[in-house]
Amino acid sequence: MKESSRNARTASALGPLLLLLGALLLSASQSAVAVTAPDAGTPLWASHCERWSSFERGIWENLLFWQESGISEELMGRAIEALGTEPGRTKRVGVAVAIVNGTLYVARSTPLSKTYAWWAHNLLVWVHVLRRLVARWGPALPDVELLLGADDDPSQDVSLPDGWVAGPPLPVMKHCRSTASADITIPTWHFYTLNATTNFFSRTHHFNQDHPWAQREHKAYGGGLLYHRSQAMAANRKHMETGIAPGDPFMVRERFADFLNKEVKSPHIVFDAGRPLERWAAYKMAIHIDGISCSSKVWQLMALGSLVLREQSNYKAFYDDGLHSFEHYVPFWRHRPREVVWAYDWATRHDAAAARIAAAGQAYVRDMLTSQGLECYWLLLLQQYSGLLRYTPGGQQGARRVGAAAAAAAGPEAAAGAGVAAVPTAGRQRRRGGRRLAGLDGDGVVVGKAARAEAAEKEAEAEAEEQEQKRPGAATSGGGRGGGPAASSSGSSASSNGSSSSSSSSSSSKRRQQQTATGAGDPPPPPPPAAVEAFYVPVDRWLALQEGSHGWRPGLAAGLSEELELLPLVPMAAAARAAAQELAAAANATALRP
């Protein structure tokens, strides 16, 4: 009796717990299915780029300027005009590009021969980076229109009182921005030309093995005296110490080296003309000073495993929102160059903390700035940026036809992404625009709205000519039509000795053949539309137009991707979709398992 009573009390006590456990298990299984199942509103690369989702913080800050107004077609047109894509412009040139239905187009009116050779090469690198991105992800990418600027100077100072008089700032993408500018940061070309992943991030363990922290010389070393510093914005101007000749510190690195030699005079803090980068790993501390604007050397020095003493220049690269002082580097020269002595003294007193900061900086660049990390930054940026566009790039007519034709003719780069179904553009209506994409005729010739109008006019003229020739009394030659004055209206005139223009006879013969085939009373089919210059042309066509710029060797413009560190030419959108479906199926099977 007591035993049964005890069991009853135990059952009554466990009952609510069992019910709660069952409810939790049911909720967990439903949640697993909901989380794993692919969401139609989630980009295909969401799981692919989850590791780099922290980049979004910097992207949000970059795009904050346009949250209220958005980016209109007129604003983008002003930006393109300001950076100078007109053929007559020289030196300052930006490249306007459009991604529509998974195809990359470049503004025809951007001749790289009109700018400095190094800017032209850097812009060419970016075009190839986007070309590979489009080839990998195809129509999974959103439709966007971008303006890439290769110069180092910030585009516009939004800190000035009159900086907003003309409306929102121009949306320009650059490798660097000032804390007072509205530039949208993108990965610098050096990641791709220097093979950053292969030569730096994948070798961090070798740097650590060859130069253990305890064996590194306790010295702060820096080098490289080239490059002036842009002083256009107050936020980026540098001030020197008293005792140094007054004036604008145009060559900041040279002035800093002079300051160390004349004022500090320490053998443990050195800045000179420079030496091979791997030799910097022999020192515990590496002094980093930006160049004209952002210097690519900062992530190279962090990869070496040295503690980076970093000048606070108020310039920011795309990764800077993930780097923090006294976590990944030690700051100096916010106000005066002597702060480098303070940073050195702090690291000397806190050697263990300095080692941890150096290791954290190395881990960040090794894990976040790889080739895949760079691709994910582009993907995250394009997704956020596309949501701000208040228009659909490419114009109303011909965008889809151009995309299909270009993908078929653009070679393996475009073909890799062409097998993925196009992303629907629900809720976004195409409008006519001044920067319309080119159409293609049957021969692959770029045509546009003006060409179609010209073709219609020629068709009307041809029909009028036919009617003129049908009138009684119209002159004939050899028993047929085409040799008289009516046929000469096209610009060829029959000579007085009885000979006629060969082009006029040929056109008349073609018209007679068309009438025989379609019936004498039917008008002839319209001629193919004439070629005209559209604003955007397929990327491979644009690359062909850049051949020979600045004395480049033959084939460089089109084949530069072979020299860059880019991810493999794999159709990632199809692979991501298949992987998501497999994960969803596995999750459903697990949830349904008894």
Solvent accessible surface area in square Angstrom, and as a share of the most:
residue,aa,sasa,rsa
1,M,200,0.89
2,K,165,0.70
3,E,101,0.45
4,S,65,0.42
5,S,46,0.30
6,R,117,0.43
7,N,86,0.44
8,A,62,0.48
9,R,149,0.54
10,T,67,0.39
11,A,65,0.50
12,S,79,0.51
13,A,66,0.51
14,L,82,0.41
15,G,24,0.23
16,P,85,0.53
17,L,105,0.52
18,L,114,0.57
19,L,139,0.69
20,L,103,0.51
21,L,95,0.47
22,G,37,0.35
23,A,57,0.44
24,L,105,0.52
25,L,114,0.57
26,L,108,0.54
27,S,58,0.38
28,A,60,0.46
29,S,33,0.21
30,Q,111,0.49
31,S,56,0.36
32,A,48,0.37
33,V,44,0.25
34,A,76,0.59
35,V,127,0.73
36,T,47,0.27
37,A,38,0.30
38,P,79,0.49
39,D,91,0.47
40,A,113,0.88
41,G,68,0.66
42,T,60,0.35
43,P,41,0.26
44,L,48,0.24
45,W,3,0.01
46,A,41,0.31
47,S,89,0.57
48,H,43,0.19
49,C,3,0.02
50,E,122,0.55
51,R,148,0.54
52,W,9,0.03
53,S,52,0.33
54,S,44,0.28
55,F,9,0.04
56,E,40,0.18
57,R,127,0.47
58,G,4,0.04
59,I,0,0.00
60,W,127,0.44
61,E,74,0.33
62,N,4,0.02
63,L,3,0.01
64,L,119,0.59
65,F,54,0.23
66,W,0,0.00
67,Q,92,0.41
68,E,169,0.76
69,S,54,0.35
70,G,2,0.02
71,I,0,0.00
72,S,43,0.28
73,E,35,0.16
74,E,109,0.49
75,L,4,0.02
76,M,0,0.00
77,G,22,0.21
78,R,88,0.32
79,A,0,0.00
80,I,8,0.04
81,E,80,0.36
82,A,60,0.46
83,L,13,0.06
84,G,1,0.01
85,T,1,0.01
86,E,78,0.35
87,P,75,0.47
88,G,71,0.68
89,R,91,0.33
90,T,79,0.46
91,K,98,0.41
92,R,108,0.39
93,V,8,0.04
94,G,0,0.00
95,V,0,0.00
96,A,0,0.00
97,V,0,0.00
98,A,0,0.00
99,I,0,0.00
100,V,0,0.00
101,N,21,0.11
102,G,12,0.12
103,T,11,0.06
104,L,4,0.02
105,Y,0,0.00
106,V,0,0.00
107,A,0,0.00
108,R,50,0.18
109,S,27,0.17
110,T,0,0.00
111,P,31,0.19
112,L,0,0.00
113,S,63,0.41
114,K,77,0.33
115,T,7,0.04
116,Y,79,0.30
117,A,46,0.36
118,W,155,0.54
119,W,33,0.12
120,A,0,0.00
121,H,54,0.24
122,N,16,0.08
123,L,0,0.00
124,L,0,0.00
125,V,0,0.00
126,W,0,0.00
127,V,0,0.00
128,H,1,0.00
129,V,9,0.05
130,L,0,0.00
131,R,29,0.11
132,R,30,0.11
133,L,6,0.03
134,V,9,0.05
135,A,1,0.00
136,R,10,0.04
137,W,0,0.00
138,G,0,0.00
139,P,11,0.07
140,A,13,0.10
141,L,2,0.01
142,P,20,0.13
143,D,9,0.04
144,V,0,0.00
145,E,3,0.02
146,L,0,0.00
147,L,1,0.00
148,L,0,0.00
149,G,0,0.00
150,A,1,0.01
151,D,9,0.05
152,D,31,0.16
153,D,49,0.25
154,P,16,0.10
155,S,38,0.24
156,Q,41,0.18
157,D,26,0.13
158,V,24,0.14
159,S,77,0.50
160,L,93,0.46
161,P,138,0.87
162,D,95,0.49
163,G,32,0.31
164,W,114,0.40
165,V,126,0.72
166,A,76,0.59
167,G,28,0.27
168,P,38,0.24
169,P,8,0.05
170,L,29,0.15
171,P,1,0.01
172,V,1,0.00
173,M,2,0.01
174,K,1,0.00
175,H,12,0.05
176,C,6,0.03
177,R,12,0.04
178,S,0,0.00
179,T,68,0.39
180,A,8,0.07
181,S,1,0.01
182,A,0,0.00
183,D,1,0.00
184,I,0,0.00
185,T,2,0.01
186,I,0,0.00
187,P,0,0.00
188,T,11,0.07
189,W,19,0.07
190,H,64,0.29
191,F,2,0.01
192,Y,10,0.04
193,T,47,0.27
194,L,69,0.35
195,N,51,0.26
196,A,1,0.01
197,T,35,0.20
198,T,82,0.47
199,N,61,0.31
200,F,25,0.10
201,F,4,0.02
202,S,60,0.39
203,R,81,0.30
204,T,5,0.03
205,H,90,0.40
206,H,81,0.36
207,F,8,0.03
208,N,63,0.32
209,Q,130,0.58
210,D,101,0.52
211,H,53,0.24
212,P,47,0.30
213,W,50,0.18
214,A,94,0.73
215,Q,145,0.65
216,R,14,0.05
217,E,95,0.43
218,H,58,0.26
219,K,34,0.15
220,A,0,0.00
221,Y,1,0.00
222,G,0,0.00
223,G,4,0.04
224,G,16,0.15
225,L,49,0.25
226,L,130,0.65
227,Y,121,0.46
228,H,63,0.28
229,R,1,0.00
230,S,8,0.05
231,Q,26,0.12
232,A,77,0.59
233,M,10,0.05
234,A,71,0.55
235,A,34,0.27
236,N,1,0.01
237,R,116,0.42
238,K,10,0.04
239,H,125,0.56
240,M,39,0.17
241,E,21,0.10
242,T,129,0.75
243,G,72,0.69
244,I,21,0.11
245,A,73,0.57
246,P,133,0.83
247,G,52,0.50
248,D,81,0.42
249,P,8,0.05
250,F,102,0.43
251,M,60,0.27
252,V,2,0.01
253,R,17,0.06
254,E,73,0.33
255,R,61,0.22
256,F,0,0.00
257,A,7,0.06
258,D,57,0.29
259,F,0,0.00
260,L,6,0.03
261,N,102,0.52
262,K,127,0.54
263,E,67,0.30
264,V,27,0.16
265,K,147,0.62
266,S,33,0.21
267,P,100,0.63
268,H,92,0.41
269,I,7,0.04
270,V,40,0.23
271,F,11,0.04
272,D,45,0.23
273,A,77,0.60
274,G,35,0.34
275,R,72,0.26
276,P,87,0.55
277,L,35,0.17
278,E,87,0.39
279,R,137,0.50
280,W,4,0.01
281,A,0,0.00
282,A,37,0.29
283,Y,20,0.08
284,K,21,0.09
285,M,2,0.01
286,A,1,0.00
287,I,2,0.01
288,H,3,0.01
289,I,5,0.02
290,D,6,0.03
291,G,7,0.06
292,I,34,0.17
293,S,1,0.01
294,C,22,0.13
295,S,16,0.11
296,S,16,0.10
297,K,49,0.21
298,V,1,0.01
299,W,2,0.01
300,Q,19,0.08
301,L,0,0.00
302,M,2,0.01
303,A,0,0.00
304,L,1,0.00
305,G,7,0.07
306,S,2,0.01
307,L,0,0.00
308,V,1,0.01
309,L,0,0.00
310,R,20,0.07
311,E,4,0.02
312,Q,36,0.16
313,S,5,0.03
314,N,70,0.36
315,Y,11,0.04
316,K,38,0.16
317,A,11,0.08
318,F,9,0.04
319,Y,8,0.03
320,D,16,0.08
321,D,37,0.19
322,G,15,0.14
323,L,10,0.05
324,H,85,0.38
325,S,42,0.27
326,F,102,0.42
327,E,88,0.39
328,H,16,0.07
329,Y,19,0.07
330,V,1,0.01
331,P,14,0.09
332,F,2,0.01
333,W,1,0.00
334,R,134,0.49
335,H,140,0.62
336,R,92,0.34
337,P,0,0.00
338,R,70,0.26
339,E,15,0.07
340,V,0,0.00
341,V,30,0.17
342,W,135,0.48
343,A,5,0.04
344,Y,24,0.09
345,D,48,0.25
346,W,61,0.22
347,A,2,0.02
348,T,65,0.38
349,R,180,0.66
350,H,83,0.37
351,D,56,0.29
352,A,67,0.52
353,A,21,0.16
354,A,1,0.01
355,A,27,0.21
356,R,159,0.58
357,I,12,0.06
358,A,3,0.02
359,A,58,0.45
360,A,34,0.26
361,G,1,0.01
362,Q,8,0.04
363,A,30,0.24
364,Y,29,0.11
365,V,1,0.00
366,R,90,0.33
367,D,43,0.22
368,M,22,0.10
369,L,0,0.00
370,T,28,0.16
371,S,18,0.12
372,Q,61,0.27
373,G,0,0.00
374,L,7,0.03
375,E,13,0.06
376,C,0,0.00
377,Y,1,0.00
378,W,2,0.01
379,L,0,0.00
380,L,19,0.09
381,L,0,0.00
382,L,0,0.00
383,Q,68,0.30
384,Q,57,0.26
385,Y,2,0.01
386,S,12,0.07
387,G,57,0.55
388,L,13,0.07
389,L,14,0.07
390,R,124,0.45
391,Y,14,0.05
392,T,8,0.05
393,P,1,0.01
394,G,5,0.05
395,G,4,0.04
396,Q,92,0.41
397,Q,60,0.27
398,G,13,0.12
399,A,1,0.01
400,R,135,0.49
401,R,122,0.45
402,V,0,0.00
403,G,5,0.05
404,A,69,0.54
405,A,37,0.28
406,A,4,0.03
407,A,20,0.16
408,A,91,0.70
409,A,89,0.69
410,A,12,0.09
411,G,33,0.32
412,P,99,0.62
413,E,14,0.06
414,A,23,0.18
415,A,57,0.44
416,A,20,0.15
417,G,2,0.02
418,A,51,0.39
419,G,76,0.73
420,V,9,0.05
421,A,78,0.60
422,A,46,0.35
423,V,65,0.37
424,P,111,0.70
425,T,39,0.23
426,A,93,0.72
427,G,87,0.84
428,R,80,0.29
429,Q,158,0.70
430,R,50,0.18
431,R,127,0.46
432,R,129,0.47
433,G,22,0.21
434,G,75,0.72
435,R,30,0.11
436,R,26,0.09
437,L,0,0.00
438,A,0,0.00
439,G,0,0.00
440,L,25,0.13
441,D,25,0.13
442,G,87,0.84
443,D,123,0.64
444,G,36,0.35
445,V,47,0.27
446,V,2,0.01
447,V,4,0.02
448,G,3,0.03
449,K,115,0.49
450,A,68,0.53
451,A,0,0.00
452,R,74,0.27
453,A,55,0.43
454,E,66,0.29
455,A,13,0.10
456,A,58,0.45
457,E,107,0.48
458,K,98,0.42
459,E,62,0.28
460,A,62,0.48
461,E,117,0.52
462,A,30,0.24
463,E,76,0.34
464,A,64,0.49
465,E,28,0.12
466,E,7,0.03
467,Q,100,0.44
468,E,68,0.30
469,Q,13,0.06
470,K,88,0.37
471,R,133,0.49
472,P,134,0.84
473,G,84,0.81
474,A,30,0.23
475,A,50,0.39
476,T,83,0.48
477,S,61,0.40
478,G,91,0.87
479,G,82,0.79
480,G,25,0.24
481,R,77,0.28
482,G,7,0.07
483,G,16,0.16
484,G,8,0.08
485,P,105,0.66
486,A,21,0.16
487,A,3,0.02
488,S,27,0.17
489,S,86,0.56
490,S,83,0.54
491,G,73,0.70
492,S,28,0.18
493,S,92,0.59
494,A,48,0.37
495,S,52,0.34
496,S,129,0.83
497,N,126,0.65
498,G,67,0.64
499,S,61,0.39
500,S,49,0.32
501,S,25,0.16
502,S,93,0.60
503,S,68,0.44
504,S,7,0.04
505,S,48,0.31
506,S,54,0.35
507,S,42,0.27
508,S,3,0.02
509,S,36,0.23
510,K,122,0.52
511,R,27,0.10
512,R,97,0.35
513,Q,120,0.53
514,Q,59,0.26
515,Q,18,0.08
516,T,121,0.70
517,A,88,0.68
518,T,59,0.34
519,G,31,0.30
520,A,76,0.59
521,G,73,0.70
522,D,67,0.35
523,P,85,0.54
524,P,19,0.12
525,P,75,0.47
526,P,85,0.53
527,P,57,0.36
528,P,105,0.66
529,P,40,0.25
530,A,33,0.25
531,A,62,0.48
532,V,41,0.24
533,E,137,0.61
534,A,13,0.10
535,F,51,0.21
536,Y,1,0.00
537,V,0,0.00
538,P,14,0.09
539,V,11,0.06
540,D,39,0.20
541,R,101,0.37
542,W,0,0.00
543,L,1,0.00
544,A,64,0.49
545,L,94,0.47
546,Q,6,0.03
547,E,66,0.30
548,G,48,0.46
549,S,10,0.06
550,H,72,0.32
551,G,73,0.70
552,W,34,0.12
553,R,135,0.49
554,P,130,0.82
555,G,42,0.40
556,L,14,0.07
557,A,0,0.00
558,A,48,0.37
559,G,29,0.28
560,L,2,0.01
561,S,10,0.07
562,E,148,0.66
563,E,86,0.39
564,L,17,0.08
565,E,28,0.12
566,L,31,0.15
567,L,35,0.18
568,P,86,0.54
569,L,62,0.31
570,V,62,0.35
571,P,55,0.35
572,M,32,0.14
573,A,0,0.00
574,A,44,0.34
575,A,50,0.39
576,A,18,0.14
577,R,81,0.30
578,A,46,0.36
579,A,49,0.38
580,A,30,0.23
581,Q,106,0.47
582,E,123,0.55
583,L,103,0.51
584,A,12,0.10
585,A,62,0.48
586,A,58,0.45
587,A,16,0.12
588,N,59,0.30
589,A,56,0.43
590,T,83,0.48
591,A,33,0.26
592,L,149,0.74
593,R,161,0.59
594,P,172,1.08
